[in-house]
Amino acid sequence: MKTRIMMLGLGNFGISWASSILPACADFAELVAVVDRKKERLEGVPEGVQRFQDIEEALQMIHPDLAINATPPYAHTNTNRILLEHHVPVLCEKPIADTREDALAAANVLAKTRGFLMIGENYRFSPVMRAAHAFLRQGDIGKVRHVRCHFCHHHADYSMYYHGSLSHPLLEDVTIHHLDLARYLSGQEPLQVWCHEFPAAYSWYGKKPASACIVTEMTDDVVFEYTGSLASPESSTPWNGNWEIVCDTGILLIRENQLSVLCGGTAQALPIPDEDVASRVSMLREACLALAEERKGETDFSDNLHSFLWMRDAIDASVTQQKVSCRKEGQNP
């Protein structure tokens, strides 16, 4: 039986869910309803899909198996609260919220409702990252000791959309993915973070810092180094970034979404699943499987909160120009 999906938010990202991702999931998921406050956005919705401008009205008429929350980040916490209080499982686009306070408020709602809330951290579901994670867990080149990530992208002018409203566009929109990947690949958690953000004169972001350097001390003596930019004159890495993962006896390399291991002076290519599947398709499949198996999704709120708080701590470090101790769930914001 297919999972019945309610889509919330038909903005720039929500449209891509409705027009390309969900049709690619037709073997296991079905779009049955959409909700958006702007009536004009509902006009292109396929026939047979129920349309609503109000979430409460929608939930009076239909109880979906899963809701995909693609509303703007400032609306995530309240939208998720309404859904969870109506006992609707949620797959919410990242970030969890737009502030630390709202994220911790969402944690309280989830604890009270004991519902299902998975965060859309889709970079984890790309084939190269799955293969890298599996290889590192085998331990063939020892323990992870040092992780480096470089990301560089020419971001077109999205000032009219969500991206243009962000005070820290790189960290809030993209770097949070890379921080989550660092946790995923290393198996470690952040302890202290230093961050320097800076603007670029040639960027449409103007004085907003769309480039950053981050150094983080992690558990088990792992060090994570990051350089990233959305304000490059040209794109030079995939969205996943390029990675060096230094282990005891070799280095795992992720370059242009290809995987290899450097050991004994030679580089050997490693296999990647031959899948032409979008990472969000795999992510939605995981959410549907988790619901069917009555378990948490892989990128459950409780896990992703650590990535979100790391990102907020990096912003604090940048603003204060001081090394910041990473705070965990339940601590004062």
ZAKEPA-925469 format. One line per field, with one value per residue (C-alpha): residue number from 1; residue in one letter; chain; x, y, z. Coordinates in steps of 0.1 Angstrom, whole numbers. Example, Ala and Ser with C-alpha at 12.3 -4.5 7.8 and 13.67 -1.06 7.14 Angstrom:
2
resi = [1 | 2];
resn = [a | s];
chain = [A | A];
xx = [123 | 137];
yy = [-45 | -11];
zz = [78 | 71];
//
This chain:
333
resi = [1 | 2 | 3 | 4 | 5 | 6 | 7 | 8 | 9 | 10 | 11 | 12 | 13 | 14 | 15 | 16 | 17 | 18 | 19 | 20 | 21 | 22 | 23 | 24 | 25 | 26 | 27 | 28 | 29 | 30 | 31 | 32 | 33 | 34 | 35 | 36 | 37 | 38 | 39 | 40 | 41 | 42 | 43 | 44 | 45 | 46 | 47 | 48 | 49 | 50 | 51 | 52 | 53 | 54 | 55 | 56 | 57 | 58 | 59 | 60 | 61 | 62 | 63 | 64 | 65 | 66 | 67 | 68 | 69 | 70 | 71 | 72 | 73 | 74 | 75 | 76 | 77 | 78 | 79 | 80 | 81 | 82 | 83 | 84 | 85 | 86 | 87 | 88 | 89 | 90 | 91 | 92 | 93 | 94 | 95 | 96 | 97 | 98 | 99 | 100 | 101 | 102 | 103 | 104 | 105 | 106 | 107 | 108 | 109 | 110 | 111 | 112 | 113 | 114 | 115 | 116 | 117 | 118 | 119 | 120 | 121 | 122 | 123 | 124 | 125 | 126 | 127 | 128 | 129 | 130 | 131 | 132 | 133 | 134 | 135 | 136 | 137 | 138 | 139 | 140 | 141 | 142 | 143 | 144 | 145 | 146 | 147 | 148 | 149 | 150 | 151 | 152 | 153 | 154 | 155 | 156 | 157 | 158 | 159 | 160 | 161 | 162 | 163 | 164 | 165 | 166 | 167 | 168 | 169 | 170 | 171 | 172 | 173 | 174 | 175 | 176 | 177 | 178 | 179 | 180 | 181 | 182 | 183 | 184 | 185 | 186 | 187 | 188 | 189 | 190 | 191 | 192 | 193 | 194 | 195 | 196 | 197 | 198 | 199 | 200 | 201 | 202 | 203 | 204 | 205 | 206 | 207 | 208 | 209 | 210 | 211 | 212 | 213 | 214 | 215 | 216 | 217 | 218 | 219 | 220 | 221 | 222 | 223 | 224 | 225 | 226 | 227 | 228 | 229 | 230 | 231 | 232 | 233 | 234 | 235 | 236 | 237 | 238 | 239 | 240 | 241 | 242 | 243 | 244 | 245 | 246 | 247 | 248 | 249 | 250 | 251 | 252 | 253 | 254 | 255 | 256 | 257 | 258 | 259 | 260 | 261 | 262 | 263 | 264 | 265 | 266 | 267 | 268 | 269 | 270 | 271 | 272 | 273 | 274 | 275 | 276 | 277 | 278 | 279 | 280 | 281 | 282 | 283 | 284 | 285 | 286 | 287 | 288 | 289 | 290 | 291 | 292 | 293 | 294 | 295 | 296 | 297 | 298 | 299 | 300 | 301 | 302 | 303 | 304 | 305 | 306 | 307 | 308 | 309 | 310 | 311 | 312 | 313 | 314 | 315 | 316 | 317 | 318 | 319 | 320 | 321 | 322 | 323 | 324 | 325 | 326 | 327 | 328 | 329 | 330 | 331 | 332 | 333];
resn = [m | k | t | r | i | m | m | l | g | l | g | n | f | g | i | s | w | a | s | s | i | l | p | a | c | a | d | f | a | e | l | v | a | v | v | d | r | k | k | e | r | l | e | g | v | p | e | g | v | q | r | f | q | d | i | e | e | a | l | q | m | i | h | p | d | l | a | i | n | a | t | p | p | y | a | h | t | n | t | n | r | i | l | l | e | h | h | v | p | v | l | c | e | k | p | i | a | d | t | r | e | d | a | l | a | a | a | n | v | l | a | k | t | r | g | f | l | m | i | g | e | n | y | r | f | s | p | v | m | r | a | a | h | a | f | l | r | q | g | d | i | g | k | v | r | h | v | r | c | h | f | c | h | h | h | a | d | y | s | m | y | y | h | g | s | l | s | h | p | l | l | e | d | v | t | i | h | h | l | d | l | a | r | y | l | s | g | q | e | p | l | q | v | w | c | h | e | f | p | a | a | y | s | w | y | g | k | k | p | a | s | a | c | i | v | t | e | m | t | d | d | v | v | f | e | y | t | g | s | l | a | s | p | e | s | s | t | p | w | n | g | n | w | e | i | v | c | d | t | g | i | l | l | i | r | e | n | q | l | s | v | l | c | g | g | t | a | q | a | l | p | i | p | d | e | d | v | a | s | r | v | s | m | l | r | e | a | c | l | a | l | a | e | e | r | k | g | e | t | d | f | s | d | n | l | h | s | f | l | w | m | r | d | a | i | d | a | s | v | t | q | q | k | v | s | c | r | k | e | g | q | n | p];
chain = [A | A | A | A | A | A | A | A | A | A | A | A | A | A | A | A | A | A | A | A | A | A | A | A | A | A | A | A | A | A | A | A | A | A | A | A | A | A | A | A | A | A | A | A | A | A | A | A | A | A | A | A | A | A | A | A | A | A | A | A | A | A | A | A | A | A | A | A | A | A | A | A | A | A | A | A | A | A | A | A | A | A | A | A | A | A | A | A | A | A | A | A | A | A | A | A | A | A | A | A | A | A | A | A | A | A | A | A | A | A | A | A | A | A | A | A | A | A | A | A | A | A | A | A | A | A | A | A | A | A | A | A | A | A | A | A | A | A | A | A | A | A | A | A | A | A | A | A | A | A | A | A | A | A | A | A | A | A | A | A | A | A | A | A | A | A | A | A | A | A | A | A | A | A | A | A | A | A | A | A | A | A | A | A | A | A | A | A | A | A | A | A | A | A | A | A | A | A | A | A | A | A | A | A | A | A | A | A | A | A | A | A | A | A | A | A | A | A | A | A | A | A | A | A | A | A | A | A | A | A | A | A | A | A | A | A | A | A | A | A | A | A | A | A | A | A | A | A | A | A | A | A | A | A | A | A | A | A | A | A | A | A | A | A | A | A | A | A | A | A | A | A | A | A | A | A | A | A | A | A | A | A | A | A | A | A | A | A | A | A | A | A | A | A | A | A | A | A | A | A | A | A | A | A | A | A | A | A | A | A | A | A | A | A | A | A | A | A | A | A | A | A | A | A | A | A | A | A | A | A | A | A | A];
xx = [0 | 13 | 21 | -5 | 14 | 2 | 25 | 28 | 43 | 45 | 73 | 105 | 115 | 80 | 73 | 103 | 89 | 55 | 67 | 97 | 104 | 70 | 63 | 96 | 83 | 51 | 58 | 56 | 41 | 10 | 4 | -32 | -33 | -14 | -16 | -4 | -18 | -13 | -42 | -23 | 3 | -25 | -36 | -10 | -17 | -27 | -64 | -74 | -51 | -70 | -61 | -62 | -51 | -53 | -36 | -63 | -90 | -69 | -65 | -102 | -108 | -79 | -55 | -24 | 1 | 29 | 32 | 62 | 68 | 84 | 73 | 99 | 121 | 105 | 72 | 87 | 82 | 45 | 36 | 53 | 35 | 1 | 8 | 23 | -7 | -30 | -9 | 4 | 40 | 62 | 92 | 104 | 128 | 160 | 168 | 148 | 139 | 154 | 165 | 179 | 150 | 125 | 144 | 144 | 107 | 101 | 120 | 96 | 66 | 80 | 86 | 50 | 34 | 58 | 53 | 74 | 95 | 123 | 144 | 152 | 189 | 191 | 229 | 233 | 213 | 235 | 252 | 287 | 281 | 264 | 294 | 319 | 301 | 300 | 337 | 347 | 327 | 346 | 377 | 400 | 422 | 417 | 399 | 389 | 414 | 410 | 383 | 385 | 357 | 359 | 328 | 327 | 296 | 285 | 250 | 227 | 208 | 180 | 174 | 137 | 135 | 143 | 180 | 180 | 166 | 192 | 217 | 242 | 233 | 262 | 260 | 222 | 214 | 243 | 270 | 245 | 244 | 282 | 283 | 257 | 279 | 309 | 290 | 277 | 311 | 332 | 307 | 318 | 301 | 314 | 329 | 343 | 340 | 358 | 344 | 352 | 327 | 333 | 316 | 328 | 327 | 316 | 287 | 250 | 248 | 265 | 277 | 262 | 289 | 285 | 319 | 334 | 362 | 354 | 376 | 359 | 373 | 352 | 349 | 376 | 402 | 389 | 394 | 371 | 383 | 359 | 361 | 330 | 315 | 283 | 299 | 325 | 329 | 326 | 314 | 342 | 328 | 296 | 269 | 282 | 316 | 350 | 364 | 396 | 390 | 424 | 425 | 453 | 467 | 452 | 430 | 395 | 389 | 355 | 361 | 334 | 311 | 337 | 352 | 388 | 413 | 449 | 470 | 507 | 513 | 486 | 450 | 423 | 388 | 360 | 326 | 295 | 260 | 250 | 218 | 204 | 181 | 178 | 188 | 154 | 137 | 159 | 152 | 114 | 117 | 135 | 107 | 80 | 100 | 105 | 68 | 59 | 84 | 73 | 108 | 125 | 138 | 176 | 176 | 152 | 148 | 167 | 198 | 196 | 193 | 230 | 238 | 215 | 230 | 265 | 256 | 241 | 273 | 294 | 274 | 279 | 316 | 317 | 297 | 318 | 351 | 357 | 359 | 325 | 317 | 290 | 258 | 236 | 198 | 184 | 210 | 201 | 200];
yy = [0 | 34 | 61 | 89 | 123 | 158 | 185 | 218 | 247 | 252 | 278 | 274 | 241 | 227 | 229 | 207 | 181 | 182 | 183 | 160 | 142 | 128 | 116 | 97 | 80 | 68 | 31 | 37 | 72 | 91 | 129 | 133 | 169 | 201 | 232 | 267 | 300 | 315 | 305 | 310 | 284 | 257 | 262 | 239 | 210 | 178 | 168 | 145 | 161 | 180 | 217 | 238 | 272 | 265 | 236 | 232 | 229 | 204 | 182 | 183 | 168 | 144 | 125 | 117 | 89 | 115 | 152 | 169 | 203 | 225 | 258 | 285 | 278 | 304 | 285 | 250 | 248 | 259 | 239 | 208 | 214 | 214 | 183 | 164 | 174 | 159 | 127 | 132 | 119 | 146 | 148 | 184 | 201 | 213 | 234 | 223 | 259 | 294 | 299 | 278 | 287 | 274 | 242 | 235 | 244 | 218 | 192 | 198 | 194 | 161 | 148 | 156 | 141 | 112 | 116 | 109 | 138 | 132 | 161 | 163 | 159 | 145 | 148 | 117 | 97 | 104 | 71 | 84 | 93 | 59 | 41 | 63 | 56 | 19 | 18 | 37 | 14 | -16 | -1 | -12 | 19 | 23 | 50 | 84 | 110 | 142 | 153 | 181 | 194 | 220 | 234 | 261 | 272 | 301 | 307 | 325 | 355 | 341 | 373 | 370 | 336 | 322 | 323 | 361 | 366 | 347 | 366 | 337 | 322 | 297 | 283 | 283 | 269 | 246 | 242 | 225 | 197 | 194 | 195 | 167 | 147 | 152 | 136 | 109 | 100 | 103 | 89 | 117 | 148 | 184 | 197 | 232 | 252 | 282 | 300 | 330 | 342 | 369 | 386 | 389 | 422 | 404 | 385 | 395 | 387 | 420 | 424 | 391 | 365 | 339 | 323 | 307 | 288 | 264 | 243 | 220 | 197 | 166 | 136 | 109 | 136 | 140 | 175 | 188 | 215 | 233 | 259 | 269 | 295 | 304 | 335 | 319 | 334 | 299 | 266 | 241 | 214 | 193 | 203 | 175 | 191 | 174 | 155 | 141 | 117 | 109 | 75 | 55 | 39 | 58 | 86 | 82 | 108 | 120 | 140 | 151 | 125 | 97 | 76 | 64 | 54 | 66 | 40 | 30 | 57 | 46 | 55 | 29 | 37 | 23 | 12 | 33 | 19 | 24 | 43 | 71 | 81 | 115 | 117 | 131 | 100 | 78 | 99 | 98 | 60 | 58 | 78 | 55 | 24 | 38 | 44 | 9 | -6 | 16 | 31 | 64 | 76 | 77 | 115 | 117 | 151 | 138 | 131 | 161 | 185 | 179 | 191 | 221 | 232 | 228 | 252 | 277 | 274 | 281 | 313 | 323 | 317 | 338 | 367 | 367 | 358 | 333 | 296 | 283 | 251 | 231 | 229 | 199 | 194 | 204 | 230 | 266 | 283];
zz = [0 | -9 | 17 | 14 | 13 | 23 | 9 | 29 | 11 | -26 | -27 | -46 | -29 | -23 | -60 | -68 | -43 | -59 | -96 | -97 | -64 | -56 | -92 | -90 | -58 | -74 | -66 | -29 | -23 | -35 | -32 | -19 | -7 | -8 | 15 | 7 | 18 | -17 | -39 | -71 | -61 | -60 | -96 | -111 | -87 | -106 | -107 | -79 | -54 | -27 | -23 | 9 | 20 | 57 | 75 | 102 | 75 | 56 | 87 | 93 | 59 | 55 | 77 | 56 | 64 | 62 | 58 | 40 | 55 | 29 | 45 | 52 | 82 | 104 | 100 | 107 | 144 | 145 | 114 | 129 | 162 | 145 | 126 | 156 | 178 | 151 | 152 | 117 | 110 | 95 | 72 | 76 | 53 | 70 | 89 | 119 | 126 | 121 | 157 | 185 | 207 | 182 | 177 | 214 | 215 | 188 | 209 | 237 | 214 | 200 | 236 | 246 | 214 | 210 | 173 | 142 | 130 | 105 | 91 | 54 | 56 | 21 | 15 | 37 | 11 | -19 | -32 | -27 | 9 | 16 | 1 | 20 | 53 | 47 | 38 | 69 | 92 | 78 | 95 | 66 | 70 | 108 | 128 | 115 | 128 | 107 | 83 | 57 | 35 | 8 | -9 | -35 | -55 | -77 | -63 | -87 | -74 | -53 | -34 | -41 | -24 | 11 | 5 | 1 | 35 | 54 | 76 | 73 | 39 | 36 | 71 | 74 | 39 | 29 | 55 | 79 | 53 | 55 | 93 | 93 | 68 | 91 | 120 | 97 | 82 | 114 | 139 | 163 | 178 | 180 | 212 | 203 | 172 | 157 | 127 | 105 | 80 | 53 | 24 | -12 | -31 | -63 | -47 | -49 | -12 | -6 | 30 | 41 | 48 | 21 | 27 | 58 | 74 | 103 | 126 | 151 | 178 | 179 | 203 | 201 | 192 | 156 | 140 | 113 | 89 | 66 | 39 | 20 | -2 | -20 | -35 | -58 | -93 | -106 | -91 | -85 | -63 | -62 | -36 | -15 | -14 | -18 | 12 | 27 | 56 | 72 | 90 | 106 | 75 | 46 | 33 | 20 | -8 | -21 | -53 | -77 | -63 | -69 | -41 | -37 | -10 | -9 | 8 | 4 | -22 | -46 | -51 | -56 | -69 | -47 | -60 | -56 | -60 | -97 | -88 | -108 | -78 | -63 | -27 | -17 | -33 | -11 | 19 | 14 | 9 | 43 | 60 | 46 | 56 | 91 | 95 | 82 | 106 | 135 | 141 | 139 | 106 | 100 | 101 | 130 | 148 | 179 | 157 | 134 | 163 | 170 | 135 | 138 | 172 | 157 | 129 | 154 | 176 | 145 | 138 | 175 | 171 | 140 | 156 | 188 | 170 | 198 | 201 | 213 | 233 | 215 | 235 | 235 | 236 | 270 | 277 | 279 | 245];
//
